Amino acid sequence: MRAKHQRTLENVLKTPTPAGIRWTDIVAMLKAAGVEVSQRSGSRILLKKGAERIVVHRPHPEPETGRATVRDIAAFLKAVGVKP
């Protein structure tokens, strides 16, 4: 995982949950962590690693991801064992 991906991972796992993390940075970090990212209908995105799955919504029209989505992604990453 590159240093930029590592910084994004640390921001996603930070408490309290930060606002303003760019969606493209999160997707790049997820892919680097071995998470399969696939587009579903509309703005839904399926994240899958092993047996764990979660569906989140891609932010639009703003490029920044909301806090609730960041918290959901952080919980998913913890469940699949991704650590900073």
N, C-alpha and C positions, 0 to 999 in steps of 0.2 A: 504494500500500500504506500503510495507516495505521501510526502509530507503534507500536501494540500488536503488529501483525503483524510489523513490522520487528524488534522485540525478541524475539519468538518465533522468527523466522528466525535471528537471531544466536545464540540459545540452542541451537537445533537444530544449527547448524554449529560450535558451540564444541568445543574439545578441551581436556581430556577430556570425553567425552559426559556431560552432566548428567542426573540423575534427577529425576523429579517434574514434568515438563512435562505440563500437562493436555491430554488428547486433543482436547477441544473447541477449545483455542487452536491446536493444530497444524492441525486441519481448517480453521479460519477463515483461517490464514496460507496454507495450500495453495491454497484457493479464491481468495484475493486475489492469489496469484502466478500464477494462470491454470491451475492443475492441476485436471483433472477428477477428482472424487472420487465413486466409486459403490460402493454396497453389493453384495457378493456373498453367497453362502450362508454362514450362520453368522456368525462375527465377522470374516470376510475383507472387506477393503476394497481396491478397485482404484484405483490412482493412475495417471493417464495425462496426458501432455503431449507432443504431437507423436507421434513414433514410439516414444517411451520409455514403458514400462509396468512397474509393480511391484505385487505384491499383499502387503499387510501385514495383521496382525491387530489389530483394535481391542481395547484393553485392557478387561477386565471381571473382576470387578465394580468394581475400583478405577478412578478417573478419570485416574490418572497413567499415562503411557506409559513402557514399559520402555526401558532403554538400548539394547538390541539393535534394537528397532524404530526408535528415534530415529536410530541409526547408519545403518540401511537408508534411511530417509527423507532423511537428509543426503546420502548417496551418490546417491540419485535426483535430488535438487535440483541437485547439482553436475553430474550428467550432462545435465540439461536446460538448464543455464546460468543458474539462479537464483542471484543473488549478493546479499549484504547491502547 
